[in-house]
Amino acid sequence: MKRLMLCRFLLFGALLAVLLGGAPAFSRPVAAAADPWLQIVTSPWHGSYVCNQGLTRLQLTLRPQPGGQRWEADFAFAPDPDNPSVPKGSFRLVGSLDRATGQLVLKQQHWLEQPDDASYRMIDLAGTLQIGAGQALIRGRVTSYGCEDFAVWQFFAEVGGER
């Protein structure tokens, strides 16, 4: 069952990327900011992950810390339509994001909203950021026991042909 949900999740992500291609009508513009990369990376990411509870929706929000070496993230999870019994919750992570390689490593810190079900645990992430024409993806592994892959993405409209 978990494998089927993971396959659906990966197929949905790939299909969405193919169908939407560049910049869909609901995409947000990336303005000619001082640092468009930072604007993309710090915008909310949406996707899903798989752990013991099954396929789960995910929103990830990244924030650079002073000095730019450390990053903080809020990880919010919620039920997926294929797995409606998952509760909502959120927690903070800290770690690093290498701009040159796209390598992201985040470690759990503390709960922001802990589910009533005590079996839910905070998790760690290790993945890779990829930014392409009108879309960005972070995918990798949930490095905690009983978990598998995660992927989050976003779409944006390029302004002035630059990113």
C-alpha positions in Angstrom: 0.0 0.0 0.0 2.8 2.4 0.9 4.6 1.6 -2.4 1.4 2.2 -4.4 1.0 5.6 -2.7 4.7 6.5 -3.3 4.3 5.5 -7.0 1.2 7.7 -7.3 3.0 10.6 -5.6 6.1 10.4 -7.9 3.9 9.9 -11.0 1.7 12.9 -10.0 4.8 15.1 -9.6 6.3 14.0 -12.9 3.0 14.4 -14.7 2.4 17.8 -13.2 5.8 19.0 -14.3 5.3 17.7 -17.8 1.8 19.0 -18.2 2.5 22.4 -16.8 5.9 22.8 -18.5 7.0 26.4 -18.1 4.8 28.8 -16.3 1.2 27.9 -15.7 -1.5 30.5 -15.3 -1.5 30.3 -11.5 2.2 30.8 -11.2 3.7 33.7 -9.3 6.0 36.1 -11.1 9.6 36.3 -9.9 10.5 39.9 -9.9 13.8 41.3 -10.8 14.8 41.3 -7.2 18.3 41.8 -5.8 18.5 38.0 -5.5 15.8 36.1 -7.5 17.3 32.7 -6.3 16.6 33.7 -2.7 13.1 34.9 -3.6 12.3 31.5 -5.1 13.9 29.4 -2.3 12.1 31.4 0.5 8.7 31.1 -1.1 6.5 28.2 0.3 7.1 24.8 -1.2 4.2 22.3 -1.6 4.4 18.5 -2.0 4.3 15.3 0.0 6.3 12.7 1.8 5.9 9.1 2.9 6.4 7.8 6.5 4.8 5.1 8.6 1.4 6.9 8.4 1.5 6.7 4.6 1.3 9.5 2.0 1.2 12.9 3.7 0.8 16.4 2.3 3.7 18.8 3.1 4.4 22.5 3.1 8.0 23.6 3.6 9.1 27.2 4.2 12.8 28.0 4.2 14.4 31.1 5.8 18.1 32.0 5.7 19.6 32.9 9.1 22.0 35.9 9.6 25.3 35.2 7.9 23.7 33.0 5.2 25.3 29.7 6.4 22.4 28.3 8.4 18.8 27.9 7.4 15.6 27.5 9.4 12.5 25.8 8.0 9.0 25.2 9.0 7.6 21.7 8.1 3.8 21.6 8.1 2.0 18.3 7.3 -1.6 17.5 6.7 -3.8 14.7 5.3 -3.6 13.7 1.6 -6.9 12.9 -0.1 -5.7 9.3 -0.4 -4.9 9.2 3.3 -7.4 11.3 5.2 -6.7 10.0 8.7 -3.4 11.9 9.0 -3.6 14.7 11.5 -2.2 18.2 11.0 1.0 19.3 12.6 4.1 21.4 12.2 7.7 21.7 13.5 10.9 23.7 13.0 14.1 22.4 11.4 17.5 23.9 11.1 20.3 23.1 8.7 22.1 24.1 5.6 21.4 24.8 1.9 24.4 24.9 -0.5 23.6 27.3 -3.2 26.3 25.9 -5.6 25.3 22.3 -5.3 21.6 22.5 -4.2 22.3 20.1 -1.3 19.8 20.6 1.5 20.1 19.1 5.0 17.6 19.9 7.7 17.5 18.5 11.3 14.4 18.5 13.6 14.3 21.1 16.4 11.0 21.6 18.1 7.2 21.2 17.6 5.2 24.2 16.5 1.9 22.3 16.5 2.2 18.7 17.8 -0.6 16.2 16.9 -2.5 14.6 19.8 -1.4 11.2 18.5 1.9 10.6 20.4 3.1 8.3 17.7 3.9 11.2 15.4 7.6 12.2 15.5 9.6 15.1 13.9 11.8 14.0 11.0 15.0 15.1 9.3 15.4 15.8 5.5 18.3 15.5 3.0 17.6 16.5 -0.5 18.6 18.4 -3.6 17.2 21.7 -4.9 16.8 22.1 -8.7 15.6 25.3 -10.4 14.6 25.2 -14.0 12.5 27.2 -16.5 9.5 28.3 -14.5 9.7 25.6 -11.9 11.7 24.4 -8.9 11.9 21.1 -7.1 13.4 19.8 -3.9 13.4 16.1 -3.6 15.2 13.6 -1.4 15.0 11.3 1.6 13.3 11.6 4.9 16.3 10.3 6.9 14.3 9.2 10.0 13.3 5.6 10.7 10.2 4.3 9.0 10.2 7.0 6.3 11.0 7.1 2.6 11.1 10.0 0.0 9.8 13.5 -0.1 9.3 16.1 -2.9 8.2 19.7 -2.8 7.8 22.0 -5.8 6.7 25.4 -7.0 6.0 27.1 -10.2 6.9 30.7 -11.1 6.8 33.1 -14.1 10.2 34.4 -15.1 10.3 38.2 -15.6 12.5 39.8 -18.1 14.1 36.5 -19.2 16.3 36.3 -16.1 16.1 34.2 -13.0 
